[in-house]
Amino acid sequence: MASQWQIFLANLGAWQGPFTSISPTGTVLKDTPSLLSLEAAEQNAEGAISMVRFRLQRFEGGDRSAPPSSDLCQEYRSLGRQVVFFDTGSFCKGSLQLAPGTVFGGEFGVVHGDRRHRLVLLYSEAGRADQLVLIREFRVGSAAQECRRSRPSRCRGRGTALPPPFPPTGPSR
């Protein structure tokens, strides 16, 4: 069985696709083109990858040839307990603890070949659903292409909003 690190390495490459922000009621708020790169940055004496460089660039104006509106870089030598990878390369990650008065979020990533679909759920300090972010990515240099945005009516479940992650506080009845 492969280690979490080995499965993580299956996600190496450049992933391109929009971050689509969605309200808790299903209204599309905005699309932001992005480029996420996961690249091998160092190898150990045995030749195994020992560090991965993560870089996320967002292009608020929609033009990927312009300088990015945000550029985040991080380096990973290990994975924390807040992320779990499955044999397919799919993953989930999020806050390990949930407490009233703190922002909470979780991410679910499904990988199929050279495509990834990620869903990020964000909750406010009050424990209310704040925002969803749907990220439809494809691996740059592969035969995969960007998926067009689906209609919210095709994505929405039977409910009208996300439930809170914990019961509301206040007097009990």
DRENLO-703881 format. One record per residue: x negated, y negated, z of N, C-alpha, C in turn. Coordinates in nm, 4 decimals, always signed. Atoms other than C-alpha are relative to their C-alpha. Layout:
% residues N
X / Y / Z / X / Y / Z / X / Y / Z .
...
***
This chain:
% residues 173
-0.0836 / +0.1176 / +0.0000 / +0.0000 / +0.0000 / +0.0000 / -0.0884 / -0.1245 / +0.0000 .
+0.0789 / +0.1219 / +0.0131 / -0.1347 / -0.3419 / -0.0977 / +0.0197 / -0.0899 / +0.1221 .
-0.0093 / +0.0945 / -0.1119 / -0.2086 / -0.6021 / +0.1701 / +0.0786 / -0.1239 / -0.0430 .
-0.0703 / +0.1248 / +0.0296 / -0.0164 / -0.9284 / +0.1933 / -0.0871 / -0.0905 / -0.0876 .
+0.0916 / +0.0835 / +0.0783 / -0.3245 / -1.1085 / +0.0570 / -0.0070 / +0.0488 / -0.1451 .
+0.0076 / -0.0545 / +0.1351 / -0.3488 / -0.8750 / -0.2428 / +0.1279 / -0.0305 / -0.0789 .
-0.1263 / +0.0307 / +0.0693 / +0.0195 / -0.9263 / -0.3260 / +0.0078 / -0.1486 / -0.0313 .
+0.0065 / +0.1452 / +0.0227 / -0.0237 / -1.3039 / -0.2872 / -0.0822 / -0.0307 / -0.1252 .
+0.0878 / +0.0243 / +0.1153 / -0.3031 / -1.2876 / -0.5461 / +0.0697 / +0.0276 / -0.1332 .
-0.0758 / -0.0247 / +0.1234 / -0.0517 / -1.1560 / -0.8027 / +0.0696 / -0.1271 / -0.0482 .
-0.0621 / +0.1269 / +0.0363 / +0.0911 / -1.5104 / -0.7997 / -0.1007 / -0.1014 / -0.0558 .
+0.0997 / +0.0940 / +0.0534 / -0.2364 / -1.6679 / -0.9221 / +0.0398 / -0.0458 / -0.1396 .
-0.0286 / +0.0573 / +0.1308 / -0.2038 / -1.8942 / -1.2228 / +0.0615 / -0.1371 / +0.0147 .
-0.0673 / +0.1300 / +0.0026 / -0.0409 / -2.2199 / -1.3229 / +0.1469 / +0.0251 / -0.0294 .
-0.1447 / -0.0188 / +0.0109 / +0.3380 / -2.2303 / -1.2807 / +0.0638 / -0.1347 / -0.0275 .
-0.0625 / +0.1266 / +0.0418 / +0.5386 / -2.4993 / -1.4568 / +0.1513 / +0.0142 / +0.0054 .
-0.1461 / +0.0001 / -0.0020 / +0.9022 / -2.5915 / -1.4037 / +0.0525 / -0.1098 / +0.0902 .
-0.0560 / +0.1110 / -0.0771 / +1.1372 / -2.8450 / -1.2496 / +0.0418 / +0.0388 / +0.1416 .
-0.0589 / -0.0077 / -0.1332 / +1.2253 / -2.8957 / -0.8851 / +0.1367 / -0.0670 / -0.0144 .
-0.1346 / +0.0548 / +0.0107 / +1.6051 / -2.9428 / -0.8944 / +0.0572 / -0.0149 / +0.1406 .
-0.0571 / +0.0278 / -0.1318 / +1.7395 / -3.1113 / -0.5796 / +0.1514 / +0.0045 / -0.0097 .
-0.1443 / -0.0218 / +0.0008 / +2.0972 / -3.0125 / -0.4953 / +0.0543 / -0.0319 / +0.1391 .
-0.0634 / +0.0306 / -0.1287 / +2.3268 / -3.1462 / -0.2222 / +0.0623 / +0.1274 / +0.0565 .
-0.0643 / -0.1183 / -0.0585 / +2.4868 / -2.8999 / +0.0220 / +0.1344 / +0.0356 / -0.0643 .
-0.1279 / -0.0292 / +0.0664 / +2.8106 / -2.9305 / -0.1769 / -0.0176 / +0.0430 / -0.1445 .
+0.0260 / -0.0490 / +0.1350 / +2.6422 / -2.8325 / -0.5053 / -0.0240 / -0.1069 / -0.1043 .
+0.0254 / +0.1078 / +0.0946 / +2.5879 / -3.1743 / -0.6656 / -0.1491 / -0.0071 / -0.0320 .
+0.1390 / +0.0130 / +0.0405 / +2.2655 / -3.1924 / -0.8656 / -0.0416 / -0.1448 / +0.0195 .
+0.0465 / +0.1349 / -0.0319 / +2.0727 / -3.4928 / -0.7342 / -0.1071 / -0.0479 / -0.0964 .
+0.1045 / +0.0386 / +0.0961 / +1.7623 / -3.4930 / -0.9572 / -0.0834 / +0.1209 / -0.0384 .
+0.0975 / -0.0977 / +0.0481 / +1.5166 / -3.2853 / -1.1585 / -0.1360 / -0.0679 / -0.0023 .
+0.1357 / +0.0542 / +0.0000 / +1.1451 / -3.3408 / -1.1062 / -0.0939 / +0.1041 / -0.0601 .
+0.0966 / -0.0944 / +0.0574 / +0.8980 / -3.1684 / -1.3413 / -0.1178 / +0.0208 / +0.0949 .
+0.1116 / -0.0300 / -0.0896 / +0.6139 / -2.9964 / -1.1569 / -0.0966 / +0.0974 / -0.0665 .
+0.1011 / -0.0978 / +0.0378 / +0.2964 / -2.7963 / -1.2047 / -0.0644 / +0.0481 / +0.1289 .
+0.0588 / -0.0593 / -0.1185 / +0.1877 / -2.5589 / -0.9282 / -0.1113 / +0.0931 / -0.0452 .
+0.1146 / -0.0835 / +0.0364 / -0.1579 / -2.4028 / -0.9569 / -0.0496 / +0.0762 / +0.1212 .
+0.0628 / -0.0860 / -0.0997 / -0.2901 / -2.1121 / -0.7531 / -0.1223 / +0.0596 / -0.0681 .
+0.1212 / -0.0477 / +0.0677 / -0.6520 / -2.0454 / -0.8444 / -0.0995 / +0.0569 / +0.1000 .
+0.1065 / -0.0586 / -0.0817 / -0.9277 / -1.8270 / -0.7069 / -0.1097 / -0.1053 / +0.0138 .
+0.0981 / +0.1047 / -0.0231 / -1.1721 / -2.0686 / -0.5457 / -0.1328 / +0.0541 / +0.0517 .
+0.1226 / -0.0611 / -0.0522 / -1.4238 / -1.8401 / -0.3712 / +0.0154 / +0.1508 / +0.0005 .
+0.0028 / -0.1458 / -0.0101 / -1.5259 / -1.4761 / -0.3690 / -0.0975 / +0.0392 / +0.1100 .
+0.0924 / -0.0476 / -0.1027 / -1.6886 / -1.2762 / -0.0905 / -0.1133 / +0.0799 / -0.0647 .
+0.1166 / -0.0731 / +0.0515 / -2.0058 / -1.0657 / -0.1260 / +0.0391 / +0.1206 / -0.0855 .
-0.0461 / -0.1161 / +0.0783 / -1.8028 / -0.7712 / -0.2626 / +0.0701 / -0.0423 / -0.1286 .
-0.0652 / +0.0492 / +0.1206 / -1.6505 / -0.9921 / -0.5341 / +0.1503 / -0.0193 / +0.0133 .
-0.1438 / +0.0191 / -0.0224 / -1.3022 / -1.0051 / -0.3802 / +0.0299 / -0.1480 / +0.0232 .
-0.0392 / +0.1397 / -0.0185 / -1.1186 / -1.3379 / -0.3810 / +0.0217 / -0.0255 / +0.1487 .
-0.0083 / +0.0296 / -0.1435 / -1.1606 / -1.4922 / -0.0361 / +0.0634 / -0.1355 / +0.0285 .
-0.0677 / +0.1281 / -0.0187 / -1.0100 / -1.8362 / -0.0922 / +0.0803 / -0.0339 / -0.1252 .
-0.0870 / +0.0426 / +0.1093 / -0.7202 / -1.9610 / -0.3053 / +0.0293 / -0.1474 / +0.0175 .
-0.0326 / +0.1433 / +0.0002 / -0.6711 / -2.3257 / -0.3960 / +0.1414 / -0.0178 / -0.0551 .
-0.1397 / +0.0303 / +0.0346 / -0.3076 / -2.4396 / -0.4061 / +0.0044 / -0.1475 / -0.0370 .
-0.0170 / +0.1396 / +0.0406 / -0.2243 / -2.7576 / -0.5968 / +0.1396 / -0.0165 / -0.0599 .
-0.1339 / +0.0293 / +0.0491 / +0.1249 / -2.8973 / -0.6504 / +0.0047 / -0.1445 / -0.0468 .
-0.0147 / +0.1329 / +0.0591 / +0.1731 / -3.1913 / -0.8843 / +0.1455 / -0.0178 / -0.0411 .
-0.1365 / +0.0334 / +0.0408 / +0.5115 / -3.3581 / -0.9300 / -0.0046 / -0.1250 / -0.0856 .
-0.0037 / +0.1090 / +0.0975 / +0.6018 / -3.5968 / -1.2101 / +0.1389 / -0.0634 / +0.0021 .
-0.1317 / +0.0623 / -0.0199 / +0.8937 / -3.8164 / -1.0936 / +0.0547 / -0.0636 / -0.1273 .
-0.0451 / +0.0652 / +0.1225 / +0.9078 / -4.0029 / -1.4256 / +0.0360 / +0.0967 / -0.1112 .
-0.0344 / -0.0995 / +0.1003 / +0.9473 / -3.6787 / -1.6194 / -0.1081 / +0.0243 / -0.1037 .
+0.1058 / -0.0114 / +0.1003 / +0.6271 / -3.7241 / -1.8233 / -0.1197 / +0.0735 / +0.0596 .
+0.1111 / -0.0783 / -0.0542 / +0.3752 / -3.4465 / -1.7511 / -0.1365 / -0.0487 / -0.0495 .
+0.1283 / +0.0525 / +0.0470 / +0.1087 / -3.6328 / -1.9510 / -0.0425 / -0.1230 / +0.0806 .
+0.0310 / +0.1150 / -0.0854 / +0.1268 / -3.9277 / -1.7055 / -0.0622 / +0.0511 / +0.1302 .
+0.0516 / -0.0431 / -0.1311 / -0.0529 / -3.9217 / -1.3704 / +0.1157 / +0.0467 / +0.0884 .
-0.1086 / -0.0506 / -0.0847 / +0.1489 / -3.7227 / -1.1134 / +0.0427 / -0.1034 / +0.1042 .
-0.0508 / +0.0893 / -0.1044 / +0.3703 / -3.9118 / -0.8684 / -0.0397 / +0.0517 / +0.1383 .
+0.0553 / -0.0567 / -0.1232 / +0.2510 / -3.6728 / -0.5946 / -0.0923 / +0.1147 / -0.0377 .
+0.1024 / -0.1000 / +0.0280 / -0.0463 / -3.4398 / -0.5798 / -0.0470 / +0.0573 / +0.1336 .
+0.0317 / -0.0639 / -0.1266 / -0.0843 / -3.1960 / -0.2896 / -0.0974 / +0.1143 / -0.0243 .
+0.0983 / -0.1083 / +0.0111 / -0.3890 / -2.9707 / -0.2495 / -0.0187 / +0.0642 / +0.1366 .
+0.0281 / -0.0762 / -0.1212 / -0.4439 / -2.6976 / +0.0095 / -0.0869 / +0.1180 / -0.0379 .
+0.0814 / -0.1186 / +0.0223 / -0.6844 / -2.4079 / +0.0491 / +0.0416 / +0.1067 / +0.0993 .
-0.0415 / -0.1128 / -0.0834 / -0.5939 / -2.0645 / +0.1835 / -0.1096 / +0.1049 / +0.0041 .
+0.0914 / -0.1117 / -0.0203 / -0.8313 / -1.8063 / +0.3291 / +0.0736 / +0.1188 / +0.0624 .
-0.0846 / -0.1037 / -0.0583 / -0.5532 / -1.6119 / +0.4992 / +0.1443 / -0.0494 / -0.0070 .
-0.1417 / +0.0347 / +0.0013 / -0.1745 / -1.6081 / +0.5229 / +0.0532 / +0.0041 / +0.1423 .
-0.0604 / +0.0025 / -0.1326 / +0.0229 / -1.7022 / +0.8308 / +0.1182 / +0.0951 / +0.0092 .
-0.1140 / -0.0885 / -0.0223 / +0.3068 / -1.5052 / +0.9846 / +0.1290 / -0.0567 / -0.0563 .
-0.1219 / +0.0632 / +0.0507 / +0.5580 / -1.7521 / +0.8376 / +0.0306 / +0.0383 / -0.1446 .
-0.0240 / -0.0423 / +0.1377 / +0.5260 / -1.5930 / +0.4925 / -0.0112 / +0.1524 / -0.0090 .
+0.0005 / -0.1449 / +0.0211 / +0.6064 / -1.2369 / +0.3869 / +0.0098 / +0.0253 / -0.1501 .
-0.0011 / -0.0376 / +0.1417 / +0.5277 / -1.0916 / +0.0441 / +0.0501 / +0.1430 / -0.0150 .
-0.0503 / -0.1326 / +0.0332 / +0.6977 / -0.7918 / -0.1142 / -0.0833 / +0.0551 / -0.1150 .
+0.0844 / -0.0648 / +0.1017 / +0.5349 / -0.5431 / -0.3543 / +0.0122 / -0.0636 / -0.1380 .
-0.0219 / +0.0606 / +0.1310 / +0.6839 / -0.7263 / -0.6550 / -0.0674 / -0.1367 / -0.0142 .
+0.0546 / +0.1354 / +0.0003 / +0.5093 / -1.0529 / -0.5587 / +0.1011 / -0.1003 / +0.0520 .
-0.1025 / +0.0865 / -0.0564 / +0.8394 / -1.1987 / -0.4393 / -0.0339 / -0.0269 / +0.1460 .
+0.0377 / +0.0385 / -0.1356 / +0.8226 / -1.3711 / -0.1022 / +0.1105 / -0.0793 / +0.0682 .
-0.0829 / +0.0919 / -0.0765 / +1.0027 / -1.5565 / +0.1728 / -0.0899 / -0.0645 / +0.1042 .
+0.0784 / +0.0686 / -0.1020 / +0.8635 / -1.8134 / +0.4107 / +0.0845 / -0.1081 / +0.0635 .
-0.0741 / +0.1036 / -0.0692 / +0.9833 / -2.0624 / +0.6620 / -0.0500 / -0.0179 / +0.1414 .
+0.0347 / +0.0284 / -0.1387 / +0.9641 / -2.1951 / +1.0131 / +0.0192 / +0.1261 / +0.0836 .
-0.0110 / -0.1172 / -0.0857 / +0.9024 / -1.9280 / +1.2755 / +0.0988 / -0.0210 / +0.1132 .
-0.0915 / +0.0283 / -0.1088 / +1.1110 / -2.1021 / +1.5377 / +0.1022 / -0.1023 / -0.0445 .
-0.1095 / +0.0896 / +0.0310 / +1.4412 / -2.2792 / +1.5144 / +0.0484 / -0.0603 / +0.1308 .
-0.0454 / +0.0667 / -0.1217 / +1.5404 / -2.5368 / +1.7722 / +0.0782 / -0.1247 / -0.0374 .
-0.0745 / +0.1244 / +0.0253 / +1.7966 / -2.8168 / +1.7876 / -0.0951 / -0.1191 / +0.0063 .
+0.0826 / +0.1202 / +0.0016 / +1.6433 / -3.1533 / +1.7077 / -0.1236 / +0.0099 / -0.0859 .
+0.1158 / -0.0138 / +0.0886 / +1.3868 / -3.0193 / +1.4611 / +0.0470 / +0.0306 / -0.1415 .
-0.0271 / -0.0320 / +0.1397 / +1.3824 / -2.9990 / +1.0841 / -0.0305 / +0.1481 / -0.0196 .
+0.0173 / -0.1423 / +0.0245 / +1.4166 / -2.6421 / +0.9620 / +0.0102 / +0.0255 / -0.1495 .
-0.0100 / -0.0348 / +0.1410 / +1.3609 / -2.4867 / +0.6238 / -0.0466 / +0.1416 / -0.0257 .
+0.0415 / -0.1324 / +0.0425 / +1.3148 / -2.1611 / +0.4443 / -0.0098 / +0.0030 / -0.1512 .
+0.0187 / -0.0124 / +0.1447 / +1.1988 / -2.0611 / +0.0975 / +0.0053 / +0.1467 / -0.0382 .
-0.0116 / -0.1350 / +0.0539 / +1.2856 / -1.7528 / -0.1032 / -0.0498 / -0.0048 / -0.1435 .
+0.0569 / -0.0016 / +0.1339 / +1.0786 / -1.6749 / -0.4114 / +0.0152 / +0.1370 / -0.0628 .
-0.0171 / -0.1249 / +0.0739 / +1.1700 / -1.4089 / -0.6661 / -0.0899 / -0.0062 / -0.1225 .
+0.0949 / -0.0054 / +0.1113 / +0.9020 / -1.3089 / -0.9153 / +0.0389 / +0.1148 / -0.0908 .
-0.0257 / -0.1047 / +0.0990 / +0.9708 / -1.1180 / -1.2350 / -0.0916 / -0.0286 / -0.1176 .
+0.0963 / +0.0221 / +0.1084 / +0.6775 / -1.0906 / -1.4738 / -0.0622 / -0.1381 / +0.0113 .
+0.0583 / +0.1345 / +0.0046 / +0.5738 / -1.4424 / -1.5723 / +0.1021 / -0.1077 / +0.0327 .
-0.1022 / +0.0956 / -0.0453 / +0.8810 / -1.6098 / -1.4199 / +0.0121 / +0.0075 / +0.1511 .
-0.0301 / +0.0076 / -0.1434 / +0.9476 / -1.7259 / -1.0670 / +0.1209 / -0.0906 / +0.0165 .
-0.1103 / +0.0862 / -0.0420 / +1.2686 / -1.8641 / -0.9210 / -0.0123 / -0.0114 / +0.1510 .
+0.0129 / +0.0242 / -0.1433 / +1.2365 / -2.0232 / -0.5794 / +0.1171 / -0.0855 / +0.0453 .
-0.1065 / +0.0784 / -0.0598 / +1.5088 / -2.1596 / -0.3555 / -0.0453 / -0.0426 / +0.1384 .
+0.0374 / +0.0564 / -0.1291 / +1.4263 / -2.3885 / -0.0636 / +0.1261 / -0.0555 / +0.0644 .
-0.1139 / +0.0499 / -0.0765 / +1.6932 / -2.4525 / +0.2012 / -0.0538 / -0.0883 / +0.1106 .
+0.0471 / +0.0952 / -0.1007 / +1.6400 / -2.7597 / +0.4202 / +0.1160 / -0.0439 / +0.0882 .
-0.0984 / +0.0434 / -0.0979 / +1.8306 / -2.8472 / +0.7370 / -0.0553 / -0.1203 / +0.0759 .
+0.0400 / +0.1215 / -0.0717 / +1.8243 / -3.1815 / +0.9235 / -0.0246 / +0.0293 / +0.1478 .
+0.0223 / -0.0115 / -0.1437 / +1.7309 / -3.2440 / +1.2871 / +0.1296 / +0.0329 / +0.0739 .
-0.1299 / -0.0261 / -0.0619 / +2.1032 / -3.2248 / +1.3654 / +0.0512 / +0.1407 / -0.0292 .
-0.0409 / -0.1355 / +0.0323 / +2.1205 / -2.8705 / +1.2278 / +0.0969 / +0.0086 / -0.1159 .
-0.0906 / +0.0019 / +0.1154 / +2.3204 / -2.9724 / +0.9213 / -0.0785 / +0.0293 / -0.1283 .
+0.0608 / -0.0228 / +0.1304 / +2.2481 / -2.8514 / +0.5720 / -0.0333 / -0.1345 / -0.0611 .
+0.0451 / +0.1286 / +0.0520 / +2.0468 / -3.1310 / +0.4145 / -0.0157 / +0.0036 / -0.1513 .
+0.0314 / -0.0033 / +0.1423 / +1.9358 / -3.0179 / +0.0719 / -0.0436 / +0.1402 / -0.0408 .
+0.0523 / -0.1204 / +0.0638 / +1.8661 / -2.7243 / -0.1564 / -0.0942 / -0.0461 / -0.1100 .
+0.0880 / +0.0282 / +0.1131 / +1.5799 / -2.7242 / -0.4015 / -0.0173 / +0.1306 / -0.0765 .
+0.0149 / -0.1153 / +0.0875 / +1.5899 / -2.4777 / -0.6905 / -0.1180 / -0.0267 / -0.0912 .
+0.1216 / +0.0178 / +0.0801 / +1.2571 / -2.4285 / -0.8670 / -0.0065 / +0.1163 / -0.0987 .
+0.0040 / -0.1008 / +0.1059 / +1.2599 / -2.2434 / -1.2004 / -0.1348 / -0.0142 / -0.0707 .
+0.1363 / +0.0121 / +0.0516 / +0.9011 / -2.1722 / -1.3050 / -0.0333 / +0.1121 / -0.0978 .
+0.0584 / -0.1023 / +0.0864 / +0.7130 / -1.9885 / -1.5749 / -0.1511 / -0.0164 / +0.0054 .
+0.1462 / +0.0038 / -0.0037 / +0.3444 / -1.8980 / -1.5889 / -0.0512 / -0.0615 / -0.1294 .
+0.0573 / +0.0694 / +0.1153 / +0.1597 / -2.1347 / -1.8218 / -0.0946 / +0.0956 / -0.0726 .
+0.0849 / -0.0875 / +0.0809 / -0.0117 / -1.9503 / -2.1080 / +0.0623 / +0.1347 / -0.0295 .
-0.0698 / -0.1253 / +0.0270 / +0.2365 / -1.6626 / -2.1074 / +0.1041 / -0.0247 / -0.1094 .
-0.1058 / +0.0140 / +0.1010 / +0.5147 / -1.5970 / -2.3563 / +0.1279 / -0.0589 / +0.0596 .
-0.1197 / +0.0541 / -0.0661 / +0.7710 / -1.7157 / -2.0976 / +0.0111 / -0.1501 / -0.0269 .
-0.0268 / +0.1424 / +0.0202 / +0.9314 / -2.0566 / -2.1483 / +0.0893 / -0.0506 / +0.1116 .
-0.0818 / +0.0604 / -0.1044 / +1.1105 / -2.2994 / -1.9221 / +0.1468 / +0.0347 / -0.0184 .
-0.1441 / -0.0273 / +0.0026 / +1.4662 / -2.1959 / -1.8343 / +0.0756 / -0.1321 / +0.0083 .
-0.0807 / +0.1212 / -0.0102 / +1.7270 / -2.4608 / -1.8936 / +0.0830 / +0.0078 / +0.1270 .
-0.0774 / +0.0067 / -0.1231 / +1.9288 / -2.5759 / -1.5959 / +0.1369 / +0.0620 / -0.0217 .
-0.1316 / -0.0618 / +0.0044 / +2.2391 / -2.3715 / -1.5271 / +0.1036 / -0.0981 / +0.0553 .
-0.1081 / +0.0818 / -0.0549 / +2.5760 / -2.5256 / -1.4465 / +0.0208 / +0.0373 / +0.1464 .
-0.0226 / -0.0322 / -0.1416 / +2.6421 / -2.5542 / -1.0708 / +0.1133 / +0.0991 / +0.0205 .
-0.1124 / -0.0921 / -0.0163 / +2.9705 / -2.3662 / -1.1187 / -0.0438 / +0.1455 / -0.0183 .
+0.0502 / -0.1358 / +0.0188 / +2.7687 / -2.0612 / -1.2290 / -0.0891 / +0.0429 / +0.1152 .
+0.0935 / -0.0304 / -0.1076 / +2.5358 / -2.0836 / -0.9286 / +0.0666 / +0.0033 / +0.1364 .
-0.0632 / +0.0166 / -0.1303 / +2.7747 / -2.1659 / -0.6479 / +0.0774 / +0.1246 / +0.0389 .
-0.0750 / -0.1132 / -0.0527 / +2.9192 / -1.8947 / -0.4292 / +0.1429 / -0.0404 / +0.0303 .
-0.1402 / +0.0263 / -0.0346 / +3.2697 / -1.8819 / -0.2873 / +0.0118 / -0.1125 / +0.1016 .
-0.0042 / +0.1058 / -0.1016 / +3.1830 / -2.1221 / -0.0024 / -0.0202 / -0.1367 / -0.0626 .
+0.0158 / +0.1356 / +0.0521 / +3.1729 / -2.4973 / -0.0394 / -0.1245 / -0.0673 / +0.0536 .
+0.1196 / +0.0611 / -0.0567 / +2.8683 / -2.5708 / +0.1757 / -0.0791 / +0.1054 / +0.0752 .
+0.0833 / -0.0898 / -0.0790 / +2.5833 / -2.4109 / +0.3644 / +0.0414 / -0.0069 / +0.1462 .
-0.0292 / +0.0047 / -0.1430 / +2.6541 / -2.3101 / +0.7237 / -0.1206 / -0.0548 / +0.0753 .
+0.1142 / +0.0460 / -0.0788 / +2.4413 / -2.4649 / +0.9983 / -0.0818 / +0.1200 / +0.0457 .
+0.0828 / -0.1124 / -0.0424 / +2.1444 / -2.2519 / +1.1107 / +0.0236 / +0.0376 / +0.1458 .
-0.0318 / -0.0321 / -0.1389 / +2.2611 / -2.2694 / +1.4742 / +0.1302 / -0.0704 / +0.0357 .
-0.1286 / +0.0609 / -0.0346 / +2.5904 / -2.3516 / +1.6463 / -0.0170 / -0.1457 / +0.0397 .
+0.0100 / +0.1397 / -0.0407 / +2.6609 / -2.7215 / +1.6943 / -0.0038 / -0.0099 / +0.1513 .
+0.0072 / +0.0205 / -0.1447 / +2.5783 / -2.8528 / +2.0388 / +0.1134 / -0.0924 / +0.0422 .
-0.1080 / +0.0854 / -0.0518 / +2.8330 / -3.0247 / +2.2560 / +0.0873 / +0.0789 / +0.0934 .
-0.0861 / -0.0702 / -0.0962 / +3.1093 / -2.9409 / +2.4988 / +0.0693 / +0.1188 / -0.0648 .
-0.0693 / -0.1169 / +0.0518 / +3.2544 / -2.5946 / +2.4558 / +0.1484 / -0.0123 / +0.0298 .
-0.1459 / +0.0068 / -0.0185 / +3.6294 / -2.5478 / +2.4242 / +0.0537 / +0.1295 / +0.0483 .
***
